[in-house]
Amino acid sequence: MSTATTTATATGAGTSGVRSWKNPIILSVVALFCLVVFALGAPGNSVTFRLSEADDAIVLPAIVVSAPIIGWVCTLVMLALAVLAVGRTRAGVRTPTWVPAVFAVLFFIAFLTWVVGSARTPNVALYGLLAGSVTLAVPLIFGSLSGVLCERSGVVNIAIEGQLLFGAFAAAVAASLSGSAVVGLVAAAAAGVLVSLVLAVFSIRYVVNQVIVGVVLNVLVSGLTGFLFSAVLSEDSQRWNSPPRLPVIRIPFLADIPIIGPILFEQTVVGYLMYVAVAVVYVALYHSRWGLRTRAVGEHPKAADTLGVNVNRRRFMNVLLAGVVAGVGGSFFTLVAVSGFGKDMTAGQGYIALAALIFGRWNPIGAFFAALLFGFATNLSNVLSLLGTPVPDQFLRMLPYVVTVFAVAGLVGRSRAPGASGIPYIKG
């Protein structure tokens, strides 16, 4: 085969490998939607975004923008980005990653301006919206970190929902009986380990399908906690279901920093543990001997075994560690959000945490920001319901799940899970 033929073949193979019309089509359809709704249908008033309150230590001026101008500017730039994506795809050139990222930011700005401008009171506290989003994302972040620890070890953790729910139940009961929220926090971690122990024994020791075990555990925990709630907690809620709440620890001066102060320096113990957990898991996973062996077990278990790593023991221990993380996240529901346990109170957030794990490409930092996105969608739906927007309330309640579906199906692209995730390892 001649050099020219080889080059043409290689070029053709490379072109066919990058010519995917999924992103250009999505960007084009969304841009046309924005043209109709956010530009042509923009409310004819101004929108106010408050960055602080009058009694804050540091007062920032509010941002006042014109809804029609923001709608048209964002839409025109999004249309230009869609045209750019279509042109590069036609030429067989891969679209840069910054294109969908900038497109998503512009869509968010246009949507927020449109929906707030259409409300009865076109005025929203932006700092409160962000702080509330971080608070609602706390259990999602713990759950996604639990999934990272498991899947990086080669075990699919579908049982995040059960770990969160059982952690919330144990925290409520233990804190109620002891009168100490700290005891409830420890009990939540132990409950998460208990669920993980069952997952590890059946999926690693007895090589049962990991997805099936996870689903069964979720149903089992839901039924068990629901029965105990009806038969025990509801009968004497003062004794069994009246846990004290974890206090908010405010760091002086730092908490007064506008916008980021309440987010970073005005949290409960669970909130501070969340930041610590993200940093520790990331550093340990990518900058330690333990992390190197963990990733080796999740990618190439046979090669790791050849080098002397006990594959199943490491998987077992990491699944238990993941249970600690998820259990602490479950305590948020009963020790921070509300003071008491409710039946199925996690409301499927374990599954959203699993989506955040995928959206974050099985990386602790990526999962953290993905969980923040879903937390923001949840908080935004709550805020918009109070503002009285023209968007139907049913759609607002669907917003977090719509974001989840689009994020996983439309934005992740060709992300790859760890090579041995979900595959049991049998030595020999």
N, C-alpha and C positions, 0 to 999 in steps of 0.2 A: 504494500500500500504506500502511495507516495506521501511526501510530507504535507502537500496541499490538501490531499484527501483526509489525512489524519487530523489536520488543523480544523478543516470544515466539520468533520465528525465531532470533534471535541467541542467546537463552538456550538454546533446544533444541540449536542447533549446538554451543554451548560444552559443554553437558552430555554430548552424545554423544561429544565429543572427549576428555573426561576419564574416562568410565565404562569403565575397563578392569578386568576381573575377574581378571587374571593374578596380581597381587600379593596380593589378599585370599585367593584360593584357595590359593596357595603358603603364605602365613602360617598359614592355618587348618589345612591338612594337617600342616605341620611342628609346629604347636602341639599337635595331637592326638597326634602321634607322641611328642612330649616328655612329654605327660601319661602315656602308657603306659610309656615306657622310663625317663625321667629322674625322674619323680615316683613312680608306682606301683612301678616296678622299681628304685628307688634302693637302693644298698647301705646296710646299717644300721651304718655306721662313720664315723669322722672321716677327713678327708683333710688332709695336711700339704703346704703349698707353701713350700719353703725359698727365702729371698731372698738368702742369703749363706751362706758356710761359716764354721766356727769360727776358722780361721786368716786370714780376710780382715782388711784394715786397718780396715774399718768393718763391724761385724756388726749385721745387722738381725734382729729376732725373726721366727720362722717364722709363717706364717698357717695356723691350724688351723680348719677349718670342718666342719660336719656335712653329710654327703652328702644325707640325706633333706631337711633344711631348705632347702639350696641348690636341690635339685631341685624342690621344691614351690613355693618363692618365684619362681624363674625361670619355671617353667611357668605359674603363675597370671598373672604379668605378661605373658607371651607370649600367653596366651589373651585377655587384655584388649586387647592391641594388635591381635590378629587381629579381634576383635569391632569395634574402632574402625575398622579398615580396611574391613571389610564394611559398616558403617553409613555411612561417608563415601562409599563407592562407590555404595551404594543411593540416596543423596541427590544423586548426581552431582557430588560435591565431591572434588577430588584429595587423595589421602592425602599428608600431609607426608613429606618425605624422611627425617626423623628417625625415623619409625616403623620402617621396615625396618632402619635402622642400629642402633637400640636392640635390636630383635628379634634381629639377628645377634649382637650382643655377649652378650645373655642366653643365646642358644643355645650359644655357645662356652663360657661359664662353666658352664652345666649339663652340657654334654657332657664337658668336661675334668674336672669334679668326679666325674661318674658313672664315667668310664672309669678314672681314677686310683684312685677308691675301690673299684673292682671288681678291681684288681690284687692280686697277692700281697703287695706292699709298697706301701700307699697313701701314698707319699711321693715327691715329685718336686722337683727343683731348678728353680724357675721362671726364675731368672736364666740358667741354662744352656740352658733351652729357648728363651728369647728370643735369646740370643747365637748359638746354633747356627742358628736360623732366619735371622738376618741373614747369616751366613756362607754358608749354602746358597742364599740369594737373590742373591748377588753376580752370577753369570753371567746370571741372569734379568733383573736390573736393567740390566746392560749391553746385553743383547739387546733389551729393550723400548725402551731409549733409541735404539738403532739403528733400530728400527722407527718411532719417533716422528720422527726426522730424515728418514727416507725418505717416510713417508706424509704428513707435513706439507708435503713438496715435491711430492706427487702421484704417488709411486712406491710400489707395494705390495711390501714386502720379505718374501717367503716364505722367502728364503734365509738367515734368521737362523741356522737350525740348521747349515747349511753353513759360515757364517762362524765360528760358535763352534767347530765341530769342526776346521776347518782352522787356526784360531788356536791351538787346543790342540796340534795336531800340530806346527806350526811352532815353537811355544815349546819343546816337548820336544826336538826335533831340534837347534835352534839353541843352546839352553842346554846340551845334552849335549856338543856339539862345542866350544863356546867355554868351558864351565865357568862361565858367568856367567848368573844368572837374569835380569839386566837385559837382556842381549842376547836372551834368549828372549822377554822382554816386547815388545821392539821388533819381533822377528820375527813375533810373534803379530799385532801391529797391521798389519804389512805383508801378512801372509796374509789378513787380513780385507779389506784394500783390494783385493787381487787378486781375491777372490770378488766383491766389489762392482763391480770394473771390468767383469767379464764381464756382470754383471746390468745395469749401466748401458749398456754398448755394445749389447746385444741389445734391451733394453726401451725405451731412449730413442733410440738412433741408428737401429736397424733396426725399431723399432715392433713387436716380438714381444710376444705376450701376457705380461704381467708375472708372473702366477701360474704359468704354465707354465715360464717361465724359472727362477723361484725353485725350483720342485719339481725340475726337471732338475738344477739346481746342487746341491741337497741330495743327490740320488742320486749325482751325479758325485763330489762330495767324499767321500761315504761309501765309494764303491767305490775311489776313488784312495787314500785314507788306509788303508783296509782292506788293499789290495794291498801298499802300501809297508810297513805294519806286519808283514805276514806274510813278505814277501820280503826286507826290509832290517832293520827294527828288531828283529825276533825273532831274526834270525841273529846279531847282535852287539849285544845290548842294552846292554852296558857302554859301548860307544862312541856308539851312536845314541839310546838311550832311558834314560839315567840322568841326568836334569837335576837340578841343585841346586834346592832349594826357597827361595822368597822368605821371608826371616826376618820374624817378627812384631815390629813396632815398637811398644813400649809407652811411652806418654807418662806420666812419673811424676806422682803425685798424682791427675791426672785419671782415670787408669785404675782408681784405687781407689774411685771413686764407685760405690756399690752399683747393680747392675742395668745402668745405662746406661754405666758406665765401660768394661767390656770390649767393649761394642758399638761405642762411638764412638772410644775411645782405645787400643785394643789390637788393631790390625789390621796386615795386610801392606800393601805399597804398593798392591796391587790394591784392597784394601778402602778405603783412603783415597781412591784415584782414583775409586772409585764415588761417594762423597759429593760430590767435586768435580765429577764429570761431571753428576750430577743438577742441582746448583746452576747450573753454567755453561750447560747446555742450556736450563734453564727461563728464566734471565735473558736469555740471547741470543735465545730464541724469542719472548719477549713484551715485551722492553724494549730492543730494539736495531733498527737499520735493517735489518740482515741478517735478523733474525727476521720483521720486517714483510714484507719481500720474499719470504721463504721461504713464509710462510703465504698470501701473495697468489698465489704460483705454485701452491700446492696447492689453493686454493679457486677462483680465477678467473684461470687462466693467460692468457686472451686479454686481460683488462683489464690484467694486469701487463705483458704484451707491449706494449700500447698506451702504457703509461707508460715504456717504454724498458728494461724488465727482460728480459734474455736468458733465457727460460724454460728451455730445454733445458740450457743451460750451468749454470744454478743447480741444476737437478735433478741433473745429472751430478756436480757437485762435492759436493752434499749426500749423495748415495749413497756416494761415496768416503769422506766423513767418517764416515758411518754404519758403513762397513767398519772403520775404525780403532777405533771404540767397541766393536763386536762382537768384533773380534779380541782386544782387551785382555781382554774378558770371557772369551774362550776360554782365555786363558793361566791362568785360575784353576784349571782342571781338572788341569793338569800341573805348575804351579809352586806351587800352594797346597794343593789338595785331596789329591792324590797325587803322588808323584815318578815320573812316567812316563806314557806315552801308552798307552791301551787302545783296541781296536777299537770304534768307535761309542760312545765313552765319554760323549758328551753326552746320550745316551739320551732324545732328544726334547725337551730343555729349550728348544730354539729355538722349538718350537711353543707351549710354555707361555709363553715370553716374548711371543709374538705374542698369546696370550690375555690376558696382563697388559696389553699395549698397548691392547687393545679395552676391557677392564674399566676401565682408567684413563682412558678417553675421550680417547685420543690426547694426553694431557697428561703431561709428564715427572714431575710430582709424583704424579699419579694412578697412572701406571705404576709408580712406585717403591713405593707402598704396596700396589698389587695384587701386585707381585712378592714383597713381604714376606709377603703372605698365603699365596701358593703355597709360599714357602720354609718358612713356619711349618707348613703342612700336611705337607710332606716330613719336616721334623725331628720333628714330633709322631708321625708313623707310626714313625719309628726309635726314639724314646724309649718309646713304648707297647709296641713289640715286646720291648724289654729288660725292661720292668716285668712282663710276663706278664699281660696283660689277657684277659678272656673274648672280646674281639673277634677274629675269625679273622685270622690273619696276612695272608691274601690280601686281605682288605678294607683292612687298614692300608696295604698297598702300593698299593692303588687310591686311597687318600685324596687325594693331591695332584691326581689327574686328575678325581676326582669333584668336588672343590672348583672346579677349572677349568671343568668343564661347567656347574655350577650358577651360578658367578659370571658367566659370559658369557651363558648362556641365561636365567637367572632374575633376576639382580640388576642388570644393566646398564640394562635398560629400553630407551628409545628414543634411545640415544646415536647421534650422527651422525658418520660419518667425514668427513674433508676432502672438499669437493665434487668435486675433480678427481682424487681418489686412484684410481689404476689406469687412468686415461684418458690415453693418449699425446697429446702436443701436436704438431700439424703446423702450422707457420707458413704463413699465407697464406690 
